[in-house]
């Protein structure tokens, strides 16, 4: 059987979605005071950097941004693999009393976000944690929802969604794969 890809968002649609998410974050948080972005490795990091750039353009403020490796906190890996993992986490600021916006490319079951929340809470006690994603595809296994969504894209469980960024040497788009 042949795998089929459908382009759901092109570069311009992604750019508009990122701008909208940035404005929504600024509006809900009444600006950038005590705000910090934390991108979940891999593509969440790129999206967080894009949001950081938009905040700089809109508000003239360089919002602190970090990278979060959730490997240690995942529930789908054997304990030995989690403990033996080398962390790629780089958060050059204290999370204490910050308004943390976790950033990821696709929200699916909610398990990645649960692991990310656990990782952040392991570092301290933020004032609040919010979630921004490019795509929400449904199929939650945990009671988690995104605060900021680029596009809601209901999918079948057999489908997959891939957010591609030029920083990864790919065509800038969101693709849906149907098997």
C-alpha positions as CSV (number, residue, x, y, z in Angstrom):
1,X,0.0,0.0,0.0
2,X,1.3,3.4,-0.9
3,X,1.8,6.1,1.7
4,X,0.0,9.4,0.9
5,X,1.0,12.8,2.1
6,X,-1.4,15.8,2.2
7,X,0.0,19.3,2.8
8,X,-2.3,20.8,5.5
9,X,-0.4,24.1,6.0
10,X,2.1,25.9,3.8
11,X,4.9,28.3,4.9
12,X,2.6,31.3,4.9
13,X,-0.2,29.6,6.9
14,X,2.4,28.5,9.5
15,X,3.8,32.0,9.7
16,X,0.2,33.4,10.3
17,X,-0.5,30.7,12.9
18,X,2.8,31.6,14.8
19,X,1.9,35.3,14.8
20,X,-1.6,34.6,16.1
21,X,-0.2,32.3,18.8
22,X,2.3,35.0,19.8
23,X,-0.4,37.7,20.0
24,X,-2.7,35.4,22.0
25,X,0.1,34.6,24.5
26,X,0.9,38.3,24.9
27,X,-2.8,39.2,25.4
28,X,-3.5,36.4,27.9
29,X,-0.4,37.2,29.9
30,X,-0.7,41.0,29.7
31,X,2.7,41.3,28.0
32,X,6.0,39.6,28.6
33,X,6.7,40.2,32.3
34,X,7.9,36.9,34.0
35,X,7.1,35.1,30.7
36,X,9.5,32.3,29.5
37,X,9.3,29.9,26.6
38,X,10.4,26.2,26.9
39,X,10.6,24.2,23.7
40,X,10.2,20.5,23.9
41,X,13.0,18.7,21.9
42,X,13.0,18.6,18.7
43,X,10.5,20.6,16.8
44,X,9.1,22.4,19.8
45,X,12.4,24.1,20.2
46,X,12.2,25.6,16.6
47,X,8.6,26.8,17.3
48,X,9.7,28.4,20.6
49,X,12.5,30.3,18.8
50,X,10.0,31.5,16.2
51,X,7.7,32.7,19.0
52,X,10.6,34.4,20.7
53,X,11.4,36.2,17.4
54,X,7.8,37.4,17.1
55,X,7.8,38.7,20.7
56,X,10.9,40.7,19.9
57,X,9.3,42.1,16.8
58,X,6.0,42.9,18.6
59,X,7.1,44.0,22.1
60,X,10.8,44.6,21.6
61,X,11.5,42.2,24.5
62,X,13.9,39.2,24.4
63,X,11.8,36.6,26.2
64,X,13.9,33.9,28.0
65,X,13.8,30.6,26.1
66,X,14.9,27.2,27.0
67,X,15.2,23.6,25.6
68,X,13.5,20.7,27.4
69,X,14.5,17.1,27.0
70,X,11.8,14.9,28.5
71,X,13.5,11.5,28.0
72,X,13.9,11.0,31.7
73,X,10.2,11.6,32.3
74,X,8.7,9.5,29.5
75,X,6.4,6.7,30.5
76,X,6.9,4.6,27.3
77,X,10.6,3.8,27.9
78,X,12.0,1.2,30.2
79,X,13.3,2.7,33.4
80,X,17.0,1.8,32.5
81,X,16.8,3.8,29.3
82,X,15.3,6.8,31.0
83,X,17.9,6.9,33.8
84,X,20.8,6.3,31.4
85,X,19.8,9.1,29.0
86,X,21.9,12.2,28.6
87,X,19.8,15.2,29.1
88,X,19.6,17.8,26.3
89,X,17.8,20.2,28.7
90,X,19.1,23.8,28.5
91,X,17.1,26.2,30.6
92,X,19.3,29.2,31.4
93,X,16.9,30.8,33.9
94,X,15.0,29.8,37.0
95,X,11.5,28.6,36.5
96,X,10.5,29.8,40.0
97,X,7.4,32.2,39.7
98,X,7.7,32.3,35.9
99,X,4.8,32.0,33.5
100,X,6.1,29.1,31.5
101,X,4.8,28.4,28.0
102,X,5.7,24.9,27.0
103,X,6.0,24.7,23.2
104,X,5.6,21.6,21.0
105,X,4.8,20.9,17.4
106,X,2.0,18.4,17.7
107,X,-0.3,17.6,20.6
108,X,-1.6,14.0,20.4
109,X,-2.1,11.7,23.5
110,X,-0.9,14.3,26.0
111,X,1.9,12.0,27.4
112,X,4.7,14.2,26.1
113,X,3.2,17.2,27.7
114,X,2.7,15.3,31.0
115,X,6.4,14.4,30.9
116,X,7.3,18.0,30.2
117,X,5.2,19.3,33.1
118,X,6.9,16.8,35.4
119,X,10.3,17.9,34.2
120,X,9.5,21.6,34.7
121,X,8.1,20.9,38.2
122,X,11.3,19.0,39.0
123,X,13.2,22.3,38.5
124,X,11.0,24.5,40.7
125,X,7.6,26.0,41.1
126,X,6.5,28.3,38.2
127,X,3.6,30.7,38.7
128,X,1.8,28.8,35.9
129,X,2.4,26.5,32.9
130,X,0.6,26.9,29.6
131,X,0.9,25.0,26.4
132,X,1.3,26.2,22.8
133,X,1.3,23.8,19.9
134,X,1.2,24.2,16.1
135,X,-1.2,21.2,15.6
136,X,-3.7,19.6,18.0
137,X,-4.7,16.3,16.4
138,X,-6.9,14.9,19.2
139,X,-6.8,11.4,20.7
140,X,-6.0,12.4,24.2
141,X,-5.1,9.7,26.7
142,X,-4.6,12.2,29.6
143,X,-6.7,15.3,30.6
144,X,-4.4,17.8,28.9
145,X,-5.4,20.6,26.5
146,X,-3.4,23.3,24.7
147,X,-3.9,27.0,25.6
148,X,-2.7,28.1,22.2
149,X,-3.2,26.2,19.0
150,X,-2.1,26.9,15.4
151,X,-4.6,24.5,13.9
152,X,-7.0,21.9,15.2
153,X,-6.6,18.9,12.9
154,X,-8.8,15.9,13.8
155,X,-7.1,12.7,12.6
156,X,-7.5,9.0,12.5
157,X,-5.1,7.1,14.9
158,X,-3.6,5.5,11.8
159,X,-2.6,8.9,10.4
160,X,0.4,10.9,11.4
161,X,1.2,14.6,11.4
162,X,4.6,16.1,10.7
163,X,5.5,19.8,11.2
164,X,8.5,20.6,9.0
165,X,10.7,23.7,9.5
166,X,13.4,25.1,7.2
167,X,15.8,25.0,10.2
168,X,15.7,21.2,9.8
169,X,16.5,21.5,6.1
170,X,13.0,20.7,5.1
171,X,10.2,22.4,3.2
172,X,8.3,24.6,5.6
173,X,4.9,22.9,6.0
174,X,2.6,20.7,8.0
175,X,1.9,17.3,6.4
176,X,-0.7,14.6,7.1
177,X,0.3,11.1,6.3
178,X,-2.4,8.5,5.5
179,X,-1.5,4.9,5.3
